[in-house]
Amino acid sequence: MITSVLVANRGEIACRVFRTCAELGIRTVAVYSDADEDALHARVADAAVRLPGASPAETYLRGDLIVKAALAAGADAVHPGYGFLSENADFARAVADAGLIWIGPPPEAIEAMASKTRAKELMGVEPLKTGDITAGDLPVLVKAAAGGGGRGMRVVRELADLDEQLAAAGAEALSAFGDGEVFVEPYIEGGRHVEVQVMADAHGTVWALGTRDCSLQRRHQKVIEEAPAPGLAPELEASLREMAVRAARATDYRGAGTVEFLVADGKAHFLEMNTRLQVEHPVTEAVFGVDLVALQLRVAEGEPLDEEPPTVRGHSVEARLYAEDPAAGWAPQTGTLHRLSVPSAVRLDTGFIDGDPIGVHYDAMLAKVVAHAPTRAEALRKLAGALERAVVHGPVTNRELLVRSLRHPEFTAGGADTGFYDRHLAALTVPDPDPYAPLVAALADAHGRSRFGGWRNVASQPQVKHYRTEPDGTEHEVRYRHTRDGLAADGVRVVRATPALVVLEVDGVVRKFDVAVHGERVYVNGAALTALPRLPEPVARQEPGSLLAPMPGTVVRLAEGLAEGVTVAAGQPLIWLEAMKMEHRITAPASGTLTALHAAPGRQVEVGALLAVVQEDQS
């Protein structure tokens, strides 16, 4: 029987596994990089072991150090979580060779399925050979052979871009999974991403725990997931479950796994099998009333599953809250997470607590928020309402995008495909700030202040403050007055104004606004504003054609032959940054000559750092 589990991972998934272990009376062990010394997963575990590493991103890929940590801490089992080494057969073997229990499928099953190329061969699907791809094969999708989560994936629509995208996908996959192998498959437009959760024991029982729809994606990484997948024909759903069970039996699978398909025109196309727990597993837990981590532990201990799985109850939907700006090309955001809370009616899975820093080394996901209800419509409404009421003070997030997505007619109708954000992102990210938020911020700040130290029988001059709404950058001028009866402003009646709560009556309707201040940033309900100084600071002037880092990160590579004095074309990729495990291209703003180059592979840069300068060709 397992008595102590080391989780070979970090953040949200480590905390998730620890929660189940604690409920079962199992001792927990965390591992952490130097960047994660004060991270939540390292704090909540019963014991924690530091992993030395060349960089924070590489630390969790050191299987040898993780095995040593498990032995040193007295753990008798290792749970891999997801990502990092979770689909690494050599790591699974190393764990078993050390006399530890591996909470996952056999290494042979991982080898058969964790490599997407071998999995396709096993399921009778042949990947495209890169040397044989022609214009007639386009569009195609470049994918990492190991791992998942959208990393190492590129859609190629022009044959001339293929080599560049193969290199970019390989570099990203190597950074994320320690394996740079990639392959190419046809890219099916307008398909839905549908998957089946499987759970198998060592006694021949394989469960197919229904379907999940994960079609709302950005950069091939899931954003909103739900179970069961809506609108599938009964015969198609039965076929998906049958293929998933067949895949598990073909590899003598044990534990939790997910078989993924692309559904288009009523047909299912096998994508891959993920030989691990998925990020979106909570929606399956909700509708089947199970704890998948507890089942993983039970299977690892050699216990049998029931002959038949539980039945589905209701509908569940999950949204991933990311520290990113969808309107700025999904640019990841960093800073301090001052506050994160959601209504108690929904489930919150996170690896952060209030005051934690959001850095550049790992994924941008702050949390998963999960709702369960008797019907799909009720689950969508419940989750959208909870996110709308959530308190998120810190870096810019995709919270507003999630709320709007959950209420979008195409999504609520069911059956939205993976091109949803390609079609609707612009409309979903149109700024819609509360017009009273700047006034509320000013009134909260003005509470208790008076220009006179007491009331005088003279007309008060308006007080003026300036705010900028975030992240759209719109500036607002606010005017209010100190009167005999307190604070006043045109067009509203100020019912109450304190530093934390402002109550306004607008056209006969009383509205309440919660206010929180962190430095120069003011949060009014769900709106974020920056208080501006009365006299703006002088802004450093940038040379025309300057390429600035849009986010903090690491320069991973430069375009071949890039050097000062070379000629570049408008839109040409010049510099690649890695931030939060995703690569971001910096392109030439115009055709011209590169007159300065400050970027170099391996260099850490802050947001706004000058990377290069392109002098535009005036001819």
C-alpha positions, 0 to 999 in steps of 0.5 A, spaced: 500 500 500 502 506 498 504 511 504 508 517 501 507 520 494 512 524 490 509 528 485 514 530 479 511 536 477 509 543 480 504 548 480 496 546 480 497 539 478 502 538 484 497 541 488 491 537 485 494 530 487 496 532 494 489 534 495 487 527 494 493 524 497 491 528 504 484 525 503 487 518 503 492 519 509 498 519 504 504 523 505 506 528 500 513 530 497 514 536 493 520 537 488 521 545 486 526 549 482 530 555 485 524 559 482 519 555 485 522 555 492 516 559 495 511 556 490 504 553 493 506 546 491 512 546 495 509 549 501 503 545 502 506 538 501 509 534 507 516 535 505 519 538 499 526 537 496 530 542 492 532 540 485 538 544 482 538 545 475 541 549 469 535 553 468 528 553 472 525 550 465 530 544 465 529 543 472 523 538 472 526 534 466 531 531 470 529 525 472 535 522 475 534 528 480 527 526 481 528 519 483 534 521 488 529 526 491 524 521 492 528 516 495 531 521 500 524 523 502 522 516 503 517 516 498 514 509 496 511 512 489 511 517 484 506 521 480 508 524 474 502 529 473 502 532 466 507 535 462 515 535 463 516 527 464 509 525 465 510 521 458 517 519 458 518 511 458 525 512 461 523 516 467 518 511 468 523 505 468 528 509 472 522 510 478 521 502 477 528 500 477 529 504 484 524 500 487 518 505 487 511 505 485 510 508 478 503 511 478 502 511 471 501 506 465 507 501 463 513 504 460 511 499 454 505 503 453 508 509 454 513 508 448 507 505 444 502 511 445 506 517 448 510 518 441 505 520 437 508 517 431 508 510 433 501 511 436 498 513 429 502 507 426 499 502 432 492 505 430 493 505 422 494 512 421 500 514 417 504 521 418 506 525 412 513 524 410 516 531 410 520 530 404 514 528 400 509 534 402 507 538 396 502 544 395 497 539 394 497 537 401 496 543 405 494 545 410 498 541 414 500 541 422 507 540 425 506 537 432 511 534 437 512 527 437 512 527 445 508 531 450 502 536 448 499 542 451 499 545 444 507 546 445 511 544 438 505 545 434 504 549 427 499 550 422 503 551 415 499 554 409 505 555 405 510 550 402 515 555 403 514 556 410 515 548 412 522 548 414 522 554 418 516 551 422 519 544 423 525 548 426 521 552 430 516 546 433 522 542 434 526 547 438 519 549 442 518 541 443 525 540 446 525 546 451 518 543 453 519 536 453 526 534 452 525 531 445 525 535 439 522 530 434 516 533 430 512 530 425 507 532 420 499 530 419 494 533 414 490 539 418 483 538 418 479 545 417 473 546 421 474 540 426 472 539 433 477 536 438 473 531 442 476 526 446 475 520 451 477 519 458 480 511 459 481 508 466 484 501 466 487 496 471 491 490 471 485 485 471 483 486 464 478 492 466 478 498 461 473 504 462 471 509 457 469 515 461 464 518 456 467 524 452 470 531 452 469 537 447 476 541 447 475 545 441 475 552 444 483 553 443 488 558 442 495 556 439 492 549 439 492 549 447 485 548 450 481 554 453 474 551 455 473 544 455 466 540 457 463 533 458 460 530 455 461 533 448 455 536 446 451 534 439 454 527 437 450 522 434 449 516 438 453 511 433 459 516 433 459 517 440 459 509 441 465 509 436 469 514 439 468 510 446 470 503 442 476 506 439 479 509 445 478 502 449 481 498 443 487 503 443 488 502 451 487 494 450 492 494 444 498 497 449 496 493 455 494 500 458 493 501 466 491 507 469 488 514 466 489 516 459 486 520 454 484 518 447 484 524 442 480 525 436 478 530 431 471 530 429 469 533 422 463 531 417 460 526 422 467 522 422 472 521 427 480 522 426 485 519 431 490 524 433 493 521 439 493 518 446 496 522 452 498 517 457 497 521 463 492 525 466 489 531 462 489 538 465 481 538 463 480 531 467 475 535 472 469 535 468 470 528 467 470 527 475 464 532 475 459 528 471 461 521 473 462 523 480 469 520 481 476 522 483 481 520 477 487 521 482 484 516 487 483 511 481 490 512 479 493 510 486 488 504 487 490 502 480 497 503 482 496 499 488 494 493 484 486 494 486 481 492 481 476 497 478 469 495 478 466 492 472 462 497 469 464 505 470 459 510 473 453 513 469 453 520 467 450 525 471 449 532 468 454 537 465 460 540 466 465 545 463 472 548 465 475 554 463 482 556 464 484 562 467 491 565 463 495 570 465 495 573 458 492 578 453 488 575 448 487 582 444 495 583 444 496 576 440 495 572 447 501 575 450 503 572 456 503 577 462 507 577 469 507 581 475 504 579 482 497 576 483 495 580 489 488 576 489 484 570 486 478 568 489 471 565 485 464 564 488 464 557 492 459 554 487 464 552 483 471 548 483 478 552 483 484 548 481 490 553 482 497 553 484 497 560 486 495 564 493 494 571 494 501 575 493 505 570 489 509 572 483 507 570 476 514 569 472 516 567 465 519 560 466 512 556 466 505 556 463 501 562 463 495 558 467 493 561 473 487 556 475 482 552 472 475 554 474 469 548 473 462 548 474 457 542 474 450 543 473 444 538 471 444 541 464 449 544 459 445 551 459 445 551 466 453 549 467 455 554 462 451 560 465 453 558 472 461 558 470 460 565 466 457 568 472 462 565 477 468 568 472 464 574 472 464 575 479 471 572 481 476 577 484 482 577 480 487 582 482 494 582 478 496 581 471 492 582 465 488 575 464 483 572 459 477 572 464 473 577 460 474 573 454 472 566 458 465 570 460 464 572 453 466 565 450 461 562 454 455 566 452 457 566 445 451 564 441 455 559 437 458 556 443 452 556 447 448 552 441 453 546 441 458 544 436 463 550 436 470 547 432 477 549 433 477 555 429 472 559 434 477 564 436 480 565 429 473 567 427 471 571 433 477 573 437 476 580 434 469 581 437 470 578 443 476 582 445 473 589 444 474 593 450 467 594 454 469 598 460 464 600 466 464 607 464 463 609 472 469 605 474 474 611 473 469 615 477 469 610 483 476 609 483 477 617 484 471 617 489 474 611 493 481 615 493 478 621 495 474 618 501 476 622 508 479 628 504 477 635 504 481 641 501 479 645 506 479 641 513 472 643 514 466 645 510 466 652 508 460 656 505 463 657 498 462 653 492 468 647 492 472 647 486 472 640 482 477 636 484 481 632 477 484 625 477 486 621 471 486 614 470 488 609 464 483 603 463 487 596 463 489 593 458 486 597 452 490 604 455 484 609 454 485 615 459 480 618 463 479 625 466 475 624 472 471 630 476 468 630 483 467 635 488 467 636 496 460 638 499 457 639 505 453 633 504 460 629 502 463 627 495 459 629 489 459 628 482 455 630 476 450 625 473 450 620 479 448 621 487 454 618 491 450 614 496 457 612 500 464 612 498 469 608 502 476 606 500 473 599 499 466 600 497 463 606 493 455 606 492 452 610 486 445 611 484 445 612 477 438 613 474 434 611 480 438 604 480 443 603 486 450 600 484 455 597 489 463 597 487 468 594 490 475 597 490 482 595 492 488 598 491 495 595 489 500 600 488 498 605 482 493 599 480 486 600 482 481 594 481 473 596 481 469 590 481 472 587 475 475 593 472 483 594 472 485 602 472 492 605 473 492 612 477 496 617 473 500 622 476 498 630 475 504 631 471 506 625 466 513 623 467 517 624 460 517 618 456 524 616 453 523 617 445 525 610 441 528 610 434 523 609 429 524 602 427 525 599 434 523 592 436 522 592 443 520 586 447 513 585 448 514 581 454 519 578 459 522 572 456 529 569 453 531 570 446 532 563 444 534 564 437 535 569 431 534 568 424 539 565 420 545 570 418 542 576 422 547 581 423 547 589 423 547 591 416 543 586 413 537 587 409 530 585 411 523 584 409 517 587 412 514 581 416 520 577 416 521 573 422 528 576 426 528 574 433 524 568 437 523 569 444 520 564 449 516 566 455 511 561 459 514 555 455 511 558 448 515 561 443 513 568 440 516 571 433 518 578 433 518 580 425 521 586 421 516 592 421 518 594 414 523 593 409 530 596 410 536 595 414 538 592 420 542 598 424 542 595 431 542 588 434 542 587 441 538 580 442 543 574 443 540 567 444 540 565 451 539 573 453 534 574 458 530 581 457 524 585 460 518 587 457 520 594 453 527 592 452 530 594 445 532 588 441 534 591 434 532 597 430 530 596 422 531 603 418 526 603 413 528 603 406 526 610 403 527 608 396 
